[in-house]
């Protein structure tokens, strides 16, 4: 079934992060060209993205070596746009990516499947090599000569020169700026609940915490980890999980030594670390099953620096220790340095690792949900708006419609990227030093 989305229908998008921004931009460039004022983005911040949003971040990994071939194809298309498209390339840095896993770890098979997907026809990146690094000296040859490497270089390692990282906040703000330029309407307010005509089974809009009401013929919920606050029936299917990250400030001398390192990932424990930013900030994080923050009837809701009483929260101590282990395995020198900052970044986690891009089945195609990033949505930002638009009109290729459906149609699929970890619960008043 297909649905034509076009003026004079009004579109209300709740959330001005990555998913919301690219949806508005795609519609404004397509069926709403010249009439983008009919598209409204409602966000908690008057200048999206909000400071505690997942997209309000220093950097995110951009890679194509997915073991899942459906995502691998989209990742390759995205990298080409990050690299070449004027709308995206200013926020992209092709540093290359090094991946390591302990030789006795079962995830060596995951590495092999990733490399096989990377070599499929159509995945080529001329002049940029992907190869196994069999010996320590091969690994050291990928890094600047004055950077001392830890024991990860003695494990199973490969490098892909195609890929790197993108400035998340910058790319999202640039998309928001393009939305404003073409005339998308912006409103500030925290959405409290949907306005529903129960008799006609239609979602009409949303009411904010201040009592303001905003209406649309098509309501799109694109508020990431906050999705269950508006659609409680997704409190398990799109589970908010807190993922930990830390940052270190380099000296000028250290920056000169580390500025040309690749992104480095340890997939046996989920640790990854970026090259320094232009200001010398090195970010490192864990991609695991994360932390839950049980709240009322919800198994978890985000707890951020904007949550009352948690303005100065830091990562839990056990997470801090895991981050330190990762630092020692890659850059022992940096493990001894004090931290500049740490934070919890909140995912919208679906059990199978696939996004949710579909209509709510109960409201006659008036409520659409774009959520379930599962910690790997950002790299697809250049193509995500098109995919959401296709889903809005019922035009997604079947292989993607099946896995992004409200009721998942491929039950055998599962997220293999974090099977080594377990979810943990945030303590109500944890206090941890940097």
Helices and strands as residue ranges (DSSP letters): E 11-14, H 18-29, G 36-38, E 39-43, E 60-62, H 69-84, G 89-91, E 92-93, E 97-101, H 108-118, E 130-132, H 136-140, G 151-154, E 156-160, E 164-166, H 168-182, E 185-188, E 191-197, E 202-208, E 213-215, E 218-221, G 224-226, H 227-230, G 232-234, E 239-249, H 252-258, E 263-266, E 271-273, E 281-286, E 291-292, H 317-330, H 332-335, E 341-349, E 356-359, E 367-371, G 378-380, H 381-392, H 398-403, E 424-425
